[in-house]
């Protein structure tokens, strides 16, 4: 292992990929030697004072990939008396790099669905549309290994009651506490109709009505999202939706996660189908003999289900395209490195491998400390392999010179979740500047997990840069607006010259005549 200065590892403005390896062979690198290295004159800005594997970056595996740097971290990064068998791989981009914009865009594009995925989804949807129940049965067997019959699609009242009865008192209390917060927050957002007069004296206004029938996708599988019941059903009920159908996948024996069923029972939901994934979206959108179609689809999703929602939009409404989870942490020297690392790891554990996590810092020291904490904390988590896939493929660090640049990065990425682990005055400024984040969590005491489970706003948030034009789920998404207009004879006379003028300009004489006939 040859000591190399950081300044020799970044040339031509190209970003490097930093690989952090726990040091077990060099005890002389004492714990706590994570000092900020000088980065102003060049170098990768890694902020690691240690030793590097060779004098040059390892060549990228694919064109356009960032070069890889392998850095040895102190012995403090090993636990339980033995070394880690893997290492943390962190892509690092510098805001001032000539290639920053293109590299950032390439990283974000990696979340876009591949053609093969699009074609797979299209084939499943077409099958459900053409064959209905039979297709749902076949796809459930092929994808989830579940043996279902149309009569068994729907969860029985006995299953719901049994799950609710088995729920522990502590879990019940947690669920009800979260639901109370979500209900209180979202009641404040309920839209109400209004009526008034326009400048011509006509009565105008708006009315809001709940969507008549909705379908809610609740992911199951490795991580059954019980909290999604709270974050979707509660809002639909505030809006007054009369028909709420829930779709969630089952296991090979046809069982649905009992926690999900208990939560649905507590919310008073009775129409639940053990049908999920892409074929579940198809059933919601097109309907089958056993499953009535819905008017709009809600809920978080993985990459396949998100693509399915995109493809059925138009045949049915879709409340955004919330795909695999994302988190951006903006950290300055006031950030707690252990907190930041814990939050990044939390969003990486969802399980799809498509999650994206971003670390944006103005400080090489804090970036190094967070990298070390990630590796240290990872050893004690249960979903290590899942998390490592995300750290390898979906983790990006960005070095900025100031927080204005950090805000620019955030607005470009439009992260689902954004944590501001910065000094209080700076956090207020960033909150004003950043306009595309799904949800902003401020301060060292506000982990994203609070928003996931209990804070109040729905955790169904835009991903894949769709925060540029979508917002997080709210009560208004479960409602539709109708404009109301009523003229009388006097107001009609005041409006007639305007209609006559526009009808002539647009050469739509029948439009003009429809007003003139009322003036005769």
Secondary structure, DSSP 8 states (H G I E B T S, - for coil): -B---GGGG--TT--EEEEEEE-SS-TTS-TT-------TTSS------S-BSSSS-B--SSTT--EEEEEEE-GGG-BTTB--SS-EEEEEEETTSTTHHHHHHHHHHTTS--HHHHHHHHHHHHHHHHHTHHHHHHHHHHHH-----GGGSB--HHHHHHHHHHS-HHHHHHHHHHHHHHHHHHHTT----EEEE-TTS-EEEEEEEE-SEEEEE---TTS--HHHHHHHHHHHHHHT-SEEEEE----TTS---HHHHHHHHHHT--EEES--HHHHHHHHHH--SSS---SEEES---HHHHHHHHHHBTTBEE-----S-EEEEEE-TTS-HHHHHHHHHHHHTSSSS--EEEEEES-HHHHHHHHHHHHHHHTT-TTHHHHHHHHHHSEEEEE-SSHHHHHHHHHHH--SEEEEES-HHHHHHHHHH--S-SEEEESTT--HHHHHHTSSS-S----TTGGGT-----GGGGEEEEEEEE--HHHHHHHHHHHHHHHHHTT-HHHHHHHHHHH-
